[in-house]
Structures are given as structure tokens and as C-alpha cells.
């Protein structure tokens, strides 16, 4: 066997196959010394050249000149006879070095390399386009066992997809994929879809004590749960009592804080409204009085000689001992007044009672110069408390000093003042409705 001559000019195009036997010298290219590829014969000196070698020679020289005899504008043509003879030369497969033992005529090499049943040592692309190149002889095994993009069926649920998708994505969520118990209880091959059921029964599953929120925080597994509950009854009871006490304290602190903030807001709004009420007219007092009622925790209306008032949250006044300051109102023809009510806890003969104090104030008003003075005497006052359809009345006689003239009247003058004891052992005040009747 012989190899076509060593290339003097690697860029030229003669054959470099492994030929069987000696190569006749006449088939060697006069430029590259390789076996002629598309041999061209010159008319001037009768030399053979590869077609591409001759083209590149003339391009390099910049003119049509014979490489041997240097004749300008020389004539050359394809030597079909030499081409046929070269095509019949016997060669080894180009994959001889990697193991192919095929030999044959040069003209049949292409069919040997490129046909589907051709050279087993030729490199081919995977038909699944997985980017792998491999020998043809290995393609079947690759497509059957190794290609990441081959079609595959999940052995657990039957889903079909590529091998890569099944193994890298589907197995991670396949409902029938077998798993071992994560608690290492010894159970194996549990379907993913059945794992939650297993863990709900697994003796080594971590569980929380039902009294965790109360402060019981041991690490438990299910098989220890019953023993823990039996042995910790007293501890759990103590934890619950402690937690309840803390919750109660937090609730009380939150309630007190909220109430304090609310009172600050109410006080600020009330001051603004009081300032406006000092200079408002009878027609302007109604809307301001409505605002006053919203922030004061009560309401007040007067019709004729009767004044009706309501305290919406009597308990906060009873517990704190604060005075409810009613909004100013106009009595009869325009006498400006205000009612204050004080409710406070007290003891009377070992009975829990509420002491009630009502004060009726005469205020400076815008119509004072147009009213009749003095306004007269009130002989009696009756206060009626209504709660849960139960009416409790307090009646008393007074002789208030009403012989005041506008010039003598102070900013606030007490006209009516009363104190009495109301027994509240039989019911608890939530709201209080009452009426004061001024009788002349």
C-alpha cells in the first residue's frame, strides 16, 4: 500500500487517500505531488495538474502561464482518460485508522461513506438532534439506550416524553414515583401520592403538642405523643393558666391604650366644639351639638320644660368617675344652659351603688339682652333613669337663686344641683337614658 505523495502545497487539492499498491507517477500532480483530482493536461508540455492546483497557480502568478514551461496563455483541458483510470485505483476507507477494513475503487468511496448502510466508522449526527456526533455503528445503541432526547415511557405511571424530561422533571412530581419514608421508619417504595397518608400514620413523624402556643415546645414524634400528653397534664394546665393571664394583661393594656388615645382625640374635638358653641346662634347650635354628642359619649334634647339625655357607655363613666359634660342647649325662649352628669361607684350598707350627681348650668347667651329677667323659680326637679325598660325616679325640691340679671350673671352659674344614691345591684348600666323635668 502507498500513500499519495506528501503534499508540498497543502492548500492545493490532490487526493490523500491510502492507496493499495504503488501509484503510477503519471497520476501525480506536478504541483502538489498528490494523486490527481480532476486531472488537467497542458497542450504545451503535456504535464498533468489538479484542476484546483492549476487555478491557484495562475491566480498567484496573475496570468495564464504554464508552471513547467512558462508558456503564456497556454491551453489546458480535463483529461477524461486519466480521470477514469484514477477512479479505478483501489484505496482503503478514510476511516481505516479507526477500524474500518473496507477497500475498493476510488469511485465507490462516496457510496461507502454516505449511504445509510455505509461505513460503520463514519461520524453521523444523532437523528433526535441531541447535538451528539458518533460512529454510525454506535448510532442504534445511542438511540436506544443513551440519547437524552429518545422517546421514553415512565415506568411508574406510563407517561411518555423524552428521556431527559422524564428523568429530570417528571420523576420529581410523578404521583406514582416510589419514595422512602423521609422519617426513616423503614417503609420503602411508597407512591408519592400516598406519602401524605403514610406520614399521617408514621410513628416517627414529627408532631406538635396541642399546647405549643401556650409554651409547651418539646420535639415529639407520633409514637411519643400519648405518653407526653399523659405525663404533662399538670404542666399543660399551668401553661394554659399562665398564657391566659398574659393574654388578659395584654388585652387590658391594649384596651387602656386605645381608650386613652380615643379620649385624647375626643378631648381635642370637644374643645374645638366648645369654643365654637360659645359664640354660635340658636340656629347654629344644632350641627355643633351633633358633633359634641358624637365625641362626648351622650346626647341631649330639650322640649319645653323637659330635658332628655342619654349616656351611651355608662360603664366607662361609672368606672372612671369622669363627668359627662352635655352640649349647651337653649331653654324656652333662649336661655342658654348646660347639663353635667356624674356617675361614680360607692358603697351603701355593703351594697354596690352608683352615686348620681346632676348639675344644670346657666350660661351667657347671645339673646340675654332680649330675655326677661329673672326667669323665675323651679319648685321641683324630677330625674328618671331608664334601663332595660326599668324606670328609676329621683325627685327633690330646690329653691335655686334665679334672680340674676344679665349684668350680674357669671359665665357659669349653677341653677340646679342634686346628689342621690341609685342601687345598681339588680342591674348593670350599659347606657343610661334620663329626663329632667323643671317644674315652676
C-alpha positions in Angstrom: 0.0 0.0 0.0 1.1 3.6 -0.7 0.0 7.0 0.3 -0.2 9.6 -2.5 2.9 11.8 -2.3 3.4 14.1 0.6 1.8 17.5 -0.1 4.3 20.2 -1.0 1.5 22.7 -1.2 -1.2 21.8 1.5 -3.6 24.3 0.1 -3.9 22.5 -3.3 -6.4 19.8 -3.9 -5.0 16.3 -4.7 -6.2 13.0 -3.1 -4.6 12.0 0.1 -6.1 8.5 0.5 -4.4 5.3 1.4 -4.0 3.6 -1.9 -3.3 -0.2 -2.4 -0.1 -0.8 -4.3 2.2 1.7 -5.9 0.8 4.8 -7.6 1.9 5.3 -11.2 4.0 8.5 -11.3 1.9 9.8 -14.2 -1.1 10.2 -11.7 0.8 12.6 -9.5 0.1 16.3 -9.8 3.1 18.3 -11.0 2.3 21.0 -8.4 1.1 19.2 -5.2 2.5 15.7 -5.8 -0.7 14.2 -4.7 -2.9 11.8 -6.7 -4.6 14.0 -9.4 -8.1 15.2 -8.6 -9.9 16.3 -11.8 -6.6 16.0 -13.8 -5.9 18.7 -16.4 -3.4 18.1 -19.3 -1.4 21.1 -20.8 -1.1 21.3 -24.6 2.3 23.0 -24.4 4.4 20.5 -22.4 2.0 17.6 -21.7 2.1 17.8 -17.9 -0.8 16.9 -15.6 -2.1 19.1 -12.8 -5.1 19.0 -10.4 -7.7 21.4 -11.6 -7.6 23.5 -8.4 -3.8 23.4 -8.2 -3.6 24.9 -11.7 -6.3 27.6 -10.9 -4.5 28.7 -7.8 -1.1 28.8 -9.6 -2.4 31.1 -12.3 -4.2 33.3 -9.7 -1.0 33.6 -7.8 1.1 34.5 -10.9 -1.6 36.9 -12.1 -1.6 35.5 -15.6 -2.2 32.3 -17.6 1.3 30.7 -17.5 2.3 27.1 -17.6 4.0 26.1 -14.3 6.7 24.0 -16.1 7.5 25.6 -19.4 6.3 29.1 -18.5 4.3 29.4 -21.8 1.8 32.3 -21.7 -1.8 31.8 -22.5 -1.2 28.1 -22.5 -4.0 25.6 -23.3 -5.2 23.0 -20.7 -8.2 20.7 -20.6 -9.7 17.9 -18.4 -8.0 14.6 -19.2 -11.0 12.3 -19.1 -9.0 9.2 -19.8 -6.7 9.8 -16.8 -9.7 10.6 -14.7 -11.3 7.2 -15.5 -8.1 5.4 -14.7 -7.6 7.2 -11.4 -11.2 6.5 -10.4 -10.4 2.7 -10.7 -7.5 2.9 -8.3 -8.1 0.9 -5.2 -8.0 2.6 -1.8 -8.7 1.9 1.9 -11.6 3.6 3.7 -10.7 7.0 5.1 -11.7 5.6 8.5 -9.1 2.9 8.2 -7.2 4.2 11.2 -10.3 4.0 13.4 -11.0 0.4 12.4 -12.8 0.2 9.0 -11.4 -2.6 6.9 -13.2 -1.7 3.6 -11.2 -1.5 0.3 -12.5 -0.6 -3.1 -12.2 1.6 -6.1 -11.8 5.4 -5.5 -15.1 6.0 -7.4 -17.1 3.9 -4.9 -15.7 5.7 -1.7 -18.6 8.2 -1.6 -21.2 5.5 -1.6 -19.4 3.6 1.1 -19.1 6.6 3.3 -22.5 8.3 2.8 -25.2 5.6 2.4 -27.4 4.5 5.3 -25.7 1.2 5.3 -22.2 2.7 4.6 -19.1 2.8 6.7 -19.8 1.9 10.3 -16.9 4.2 11.3 -18.2 7.4 9.7 -19.3 10.1 12.1 -23.0 10.9 11.9 -25.4 13.3 13.7 -28.0 11.8 16.1 -31.4 11.6 14.4 -33.0 13.1 17.6 -30.9 16.2 17.2 -29.4 15.9 20.6 -26.1 17.5 19.3 -24.1 14.3 19.6 -21.9 13.1 16.8 -20.9 9.4 16.8 -19.8 6.5 14.7 -22.6 5.0 12.6 -22.0 1.6 14.2 -22.9 3.1 17.6 -26.0 5.0 16.5 -28.5 2.3 17.2 -27.3 1.7 20.7 -27.2 5.5 21.3 -30.8 5.9 20.0 -32.0 3.0 22.1 -30.1 3.4 25.4 -28.1 6.7 25.6 -29.7 9.6 23.7 -31.2 12.1 26.2 -33.9 13.0 23.6 -35.1 9.5 22.8 -38.7 8.7 23.5 -39.3 7.2 26.9 -42.2 6.0 29.0 -42.3 6.5 32.7 -42.1 3.0 34.3 -44.3 4.1 37.2 -47.3 5.9 35.6 -46.9 5.3 31.8 -46.4 9.0 30.8 -44.5 9.3 27.6 -41.9 12.1 26.8 -38.2 12.4 26.1 -35.8 10.5 28.4 -34.4 13.8 29.6 -37.8 15.2 30.5 -38.9 12.0 32.2 -35.8 11.7 34.4 -35.0 15.3 35.1 -38.5 16.8 35.5 -41.3 14.2 35.5 -39.8 11.9 38.2 -39.7 14.9 40.6 -43.5 15.1 40.5 -44.7 11.7 39.2 -47.6 10.7 41.5 -46.6 7.0 41.3 -42.9 7.5 41.8 -41.7 5.3 44.7 -40.2 7.1 47.8 -38.7 6.0 51.1 -40.2 7.4 54.2 -38.3 10.6 55.0 -38.5 9.8 58.7 -36.5 6.6 58.1 -39.2 4.5 59.7 -38.3 1.6 57.4 -41.2 2.0 54.9 -40.0 1.9 51.3 -41.5 2.2 47.8 -44.3 4.5 48.9 -46.0 6.2 46.0 -45.7 9.9 46.1 -49.4 10.3 46.0 -49.7 8.1 49.1 -46.9 9.8 51.1 -49.2 12.2 53.0 -51.3 9.3 54.1 -48.3 7.4 55.3 -46.9 10.5 57.2 -50.2 10.9 58.9 -49.7 7.5 60.5 -45.9 7.2 60.6 -44.7 6.6 64.2 -41.6 8.7 63.5 -43.4 11.8 62.1 -42.7 15.0 64.0 -45.9 16.3 65.7 -46.6 19.3 67.8 -48.1 19.4 71.2 -51.6 20.9 71.1 -50.4 23.2 73.9 -47.5 24.6 71.9 -49.0 28.1 71.7 -49.2 28.0 75.5 -45.5 27.3 75.7 -45.1 23.5 75.5 -42.4 23.1 72.9 -40.7 19.7 73.1 -39.7 17.9 70.0 -42.1 15.0 69.7 -42.6 12.1 67.3 -46.1 10.4 67.0 -45.2 7.3 69.0 -44.3 9.5 72.0 -47.4 11.7 71.8 -49.8 9.7 74.0 -47.1 9.3 76.7 -46.3 13.0 76.6 -50.0 14.0 76.9 -50.5 11.6 79.9 -47.4 12.8 81.7 -47.8 16.5 81.2 -51.4 17.2 82.3 -50.4 19.4 85.2 -47.7 21.2 83.2 -50.2 21.9 80.4 -52.8 23.3 82.9 -50.2 25.6 84.4 -49.1 26.8 80.9 -52.7 27.5 79.9 -53.3 29.5 83.0 -50.1 31.5 82.5 -51.0 32.1 78.9 -54.5 33.2 79.7 -53.2 35.6 82.4 -50.7 37.1 79.9 -53.4 37.4 77.3 -55.7 39.1 79.7 -53.0 41.5 80.7 -52.2 42.3 77.0 -55.9 42.8 76.3 -56.2 45.1 79.2 -53.2 47.1 78.2 -54.3 47.3 74.6 -57.8 48.4 75.7 -56.4 51.0 78.0 -54.1 52.4 75.4 -56.9 52.5 72.8 -59.2 54.2 75.3 -56.6 56.7 76.2 -55.9 57.6 72.6 -59.6 57.8 72.0 -60.1 60.2 74.9 -57.3 62.4 73.7 -58.9 62.7 70.3 -62.4 63.3 71.9 -61.0 65.9 74.2 -59.4 67.8 71.4 -62.5 67.8 69.3 -64.7 68.7 72.2 -62.5 71.7 73.0 -62.9 73.0 69.4 -66.7 72.4 69.5 -67.0 74.1 72.9 -65.1 77.1 71.6 -67.5 77.4 68.7 -70.5 76.9 70.9 -69.6 80.0 72.9 -70.3 82.3 70.0 -72.9 80.4 68.0 -76.5 81.5 67.5 -79.5 79.2 68.2 -79.7 78.3 64.6 -76.1 77.3 64.5 -76.1 75.2 67.6 -77.8 72.1 66.2 -74.9 70.8 63.9 -72.3 71.6 66.6 -74.4 69.9 69.2 -74.5 66.7 67.0 -70.7 66.7 66.8 -70.5 67.3 70.6 -72.7 64.3 71.1 -70.5 62.1 68.9 -67.4 62.8 71.0 -68.9 63.3 74.4 -70.5 59.8 74.6 -74.0 61.1 75.1 -76.8 63.2 73.6 -79.2 65.8 75.0 -82.5 67.2 73.8 -84.9 69.6 75.4 -88.6 70.1 74.6 -90.5 72.6 76.7 -89.7 72.1 80.3 -88.3 68.6 79.9 -84.6 67.8 79.2 -83.8 64.3 77.8 -80.3 63.0 77.9 -78.6 59.6 77.1 -75.2 58.3 78.1 -74.2 55.6 75.6 -71.5 53.9 77.6 -72.4 54.4 81.2 -69.9 51.9 82.5 -66.8 53.9 81.4 -68.2 56.9 83.4 -69.0 54.8 86.4 -65.6 53.1 86.4 -63.6 56.2 85.8 -65.7 58.7 87.8 -65.5 61.2 84.9 -68.2 63.8 84.4 -70.3 63.8 81.3 -70.5 67.4 80.0 -73.6 67.7 77.9 -73.7 70.1 74.9 -75.1 73.6 75.6 -78.8 73.9 74.8 -81.4 76.7 74.8 -84.3 76.5 77.2 -87.7 78.0 76.5 -87.3 81.4 74.7 -83.5 81.3 74.5 -81.9 80.8 78.0 -78.6 79.1 77.3 -77.9 76.1 79.7 -75.7 73.0 80.0 -76.3 69.7 81.9 -73.4 67.8 83.6 -73.9 64.2 84.9 -71.5 62.4 87.3 -71.8 58.7 88.0 -69.5 57.1 90.5 -69.3 53.9 92.4 -69.8 53.9 96.1 -70.8 51.5 99.0 -74.0 51.8 101.0 -74.7 49.2 103.7 -72.4 46.8 101.9 -74.3 47.3 98.7 -72.6 48.4 95.5 -74.3 51.6 94.4 -73.9 54.4 91.9 -73.9 57.9 93.2 -75.6 60.3 90.7 -74.9 64.0 90.6 -76.6 66.3 88.1 -75.8 69.9 87.7 -77.7 72.4 85.5 -75.7 75.5 84.5 -76.9 78.8 83.2 -74.5 80.2 80.6 -74.0 83.5 79.0 -76.0 83.6 75.8 -76.3 85.7 72.7 -80.0 86.5 73.5 -79.6 87.5 77.1 -80.3 91.2 76.4 -83.7 90.4 74.8 -84.9 87.9 77.5 -86.9 88.5 80.7 -85.0 88.5 83.9 -85.3 86.9 86.4 -86.5 83.7 84.8 -88.5 82.6 87.9 -88.2 79.7 90.4 -88.2 76.0 89.9 -90.1 74.3 92.7 -89.1 70.7 91.9 -86.8 68.6 89.7 -87.5 65.0 88.8 -84.8 62.8 87.2 -85.9 59.5 85.7 -83.3 56.8 84.7 -84.5 54.2 82.1 -82.6 50.9 81.7 -83.9 47.7 80.2 -87.5 49.1 80.4 -86.9 49.7 84.2 -87.6 53.3 85.3 -86.0 54.7 88.5 -87.0 58.1 89.5 -85.4 60.7 91.8 -87.5 63.6 92.8 -86.5 66.6 95.1 -87.4 70.2 95.7 -85.0 73.0 95.3 -85.0 76.8 95.6 -82.3 77.9 93.1 -81.3 81.5 93.0 -82.5 82.6 89.7 -83.0 86.4 90.5 -79.9 87.2 88.4 -79.8 89.9 85.9 -77.6 89.6 82.8 -75.1 92.1 84.0 -74.7 90.2 87.3 -74.6 86.7 85.7 -71.2 85.0 85.8 -70.0 82.8 82.9 -71.4 79.7 84.5 -73.9 79.7 87.3 -75.3 76.5 88.9 -79.0 76.7 88.8 -79.8 73.1 89.9 -77.6 70.7 91.7 -78.6 67.3 93.0 -77.0 64.2 94.5 -78.7 60.9 95.2 -78.0 57.2 95.6 -79.2 54.7 93.0 -79.0 51.0 93.9 -77.4 49.1 91.0 -77.1 45.6 92.5 -80.1 44.4 90.5 -78.9 45.5 87.1 -75.7 46.8 85.3 -75.8 50.1 83.5 -74.7 49.8 79.8 -76.4 53.0 78.7 -78.5 55.5 80.7 -81.5 57.4 79.4 -82.9 60.0 81.6 -85.2 63.0 81.7 -85.1 66.1 83.9 -88.4 68.0 84.3 -88.2 71.6 85.5 -91.5 72.4 87.3 -92.3 76.0 88.3 
